Amino acid sequence: MAAKAATEEKEAKPLRHGYTTGACAAAATKAALTALITQKRQTQATIPLPAGMDVTFQLESCEWTADEATAGIIKDGGDDPDATHGALILSTVTWRDEPGMELDGGVGVGRVTKPGLPVPVGEAAINPVPRKMIREAVQSVLGEYGVERGVRVVISVPAGEEIAKKTMNGRLGIVGGISILGTRGIVVPFSTAAYKASIAQAINVAREAGCAHLVLSTGGKSEQFGMQLYPELPEEAFIEMGDFVGFSLQQCKRKQVKKVTLVGMMGKFSKVAQGVMMVHSKSAPVNFDFLAGLAAEAGAPDELVRQAKEANTAAQVGDLMADCPAFFAKLCESCCRAGLKEVGGGMEIETVLITMKGSLLGRVTVNDTGD
């Protein structure tokens, strides 16, 4: 009984918020500049976050000379499964002869090589809100100590290049490391904001590269299939939308993409076909009555229709319908029409349905562009 109570208490425990790389960079900058001015070790730094709170960060390191200071903070992502959780974020501050602040990225901070991102090509991948936070941190310290000098700030992430391999940065044209991100300063556990932002950026980059046909996949295997299907398309045209089908289609419509190819498997696309546009495993159950109805429409034998209705997984229905290609065609068409309904038409949607092993099950295109 005690064990059960402990388990329930653990499950009821609220998830812990974390902090963005941008917040860590701003706090490290405040500490480094303070150390440079005072020539004293700093152990913590308190900064205001855009989310409307003041947060105190503990420093991992603080070193200084008469001309330069570097402070480091370990990024705490809270209970969010973040690739940058545990990364050391460093800020190195030096004096410059010219007034104002110069900001750049050092080791492990990526550099933008493709248009379509919120940072111009050639600059360090430090997003606008973190840039503003860093600038405000510098201004607050200079004001506090009455110092009127120009400052150069370089943000580095020693493990950044390795961490970046786990992100979409390479596809977005951000090379050499991670991005310094964050709009609110805090990371909400299991939030979808970061992933959605990366999808939106990927679509922007693709459009800036001139792509009018995008291939959206639910995962790595389906993306590989899409690349084999459309070898003539540039790398930017292939985007992993994950579970965010509706959001991704809406972004495509907003950016006036003419054709979208959706590539995925039975589990997620069985939901899309019935109009569920967020297809996480916990978002909505698979509707087996709906799948059985498609099977009946496709002319499947009554026994197979019954088995489809009583199936445990969408993949199981796919196996049952192996000899009924019309079923997969109907499912693909339903996905296309549900997608067009989501965006209010005005584009061409193709649905490509594959097996776990990467074999084609069905492929249908519905054009609602009026062409």
HUFENJO-V522575 format. One record per pair of residues at least 24 apart in sequence whose C-alpha atoms are under 6 Angstrom apart, sorted by the first residue. I is the first residue (numbers start at 1). J is the second residue. D is the distance in Angstrom with one decimal. If there is no record, write none. Layout:
# HUFENJO-V522575
I:J:D  I:J:D
This chain:
# HUFENJO-V522575
15:79:5.9  16:78:5.0  16:79:5.2  17:78:4.8  17:187:5.7  17:188:5.3  17:189:5.9  18:76:5.4  18:77:4.1  18:78:3.8  18:186:5.6  18:187:4.7  19:76:5.9  19:77:5.6  19:185:5.7  19:186:4.2  19:187:5.1  20:182:5.4  20:185:5.2  20:186:5.5  20:187:5.9  21:180:5.3  21:181:5.7  22:130:4.5  22:180:5.3  22:181:5.1  22:182:5.5  23:185:5.1  26:133:5.8  26:134:4.4  28:71:5.3  28:72:5.7  28:91:5.5  29:91:5.2  30:137:5.3  32:69:5.2  32:70:5.2  32:71:4.9  33:93:6.0  36:69:5.3  49:185:5.3  50:184:4.8  51:184:4.7  67:94:5.9  68:93:5.7  68:94:4.6  69:93:5.4  79:189:5.4  80:189:4.2  80:190:5.2  88:157:5.9  89:157:5.0  90:155:5.6  90:156:5.0  91:154:5.7  91:155:4.6  92:153:5.7  92:154:5.2  93:152:5.7  93:153:4.7  94:151:5.9  94:152:5.3  95:150:5.9  95:151:4.7  96:150:4.9  96:151:5.3  98:150:5.4  99:149:5.8  99:150:4.0  100:150:4.7  101:150:5.8  101:151:4.8  101:152:5.7  102:152:4.6  103:152:6.0  103:153:4.9  103:154:5.9  104:154:4.9  105:154:5.2  105:155:4.9  105:156:6.0  106:154:5.8  106:155:5.6  106:156:4.6  107:156:5.1  108:156:5.8  108:157:4.6  108:158:5.4  108:160:3.8  108:161:4.8  108:177:4.3  109:156:5.8  109:177:4.4  109:178:5.0  110:174:5.4  110:175:5.0  110:176:4.6  110:177:3.9  110:178:5.1  110:179:5.8  111:174:5.3  111:175:5.3  112:174:4.6  113:173:5.1  114:173:5.1  116:204:5.0  116:205:4.3  116:208:5.5  125:179:4.9  126:179:5.8  126:180:4.6  127:181:5.6  129:183:5.6  172:202:5.8  206:236:5.0  206:237:5.6  212:257:5.1  212:258:5.5  213:259:4.6  213:260:5.7  214:260:5.0  215:260:5.8  215:261:4.6  216:240:5.8  216:241:5.8  216:262:5.0  217:241:5.7  217:262:5.9  217:263:4.8  217:264:6.0  218:242:4.2  218:264:5.5  222:263:5.7  222:264:5.5  243:278:5.5  243:279:4.8  243:280:5.3  244:278:5.2  245:277:5.2  246:277:4.6  250:343:5.7  258:347:5.2  259:347:5.9  259:348:4.6  259:349:5.8  260:349:5.0  261:349:5.8  261:350:4.5  261:351:5.8  262:351:4.8  262:352:6.0  263:352:4.8  264:353:5.4  265:353:5.5  265:354:5.2  265:355:5.9  266:314:5.6  266:315:5.6  267:314:5.1  272:335:5.5  273:334:4.7  273:335:4.0  275:338:5.2  295:327:5.4  298:326:5.2  298:327:5.1  328:362:5.0  329:362:5.4  332:364:5.7  333:364:5.8
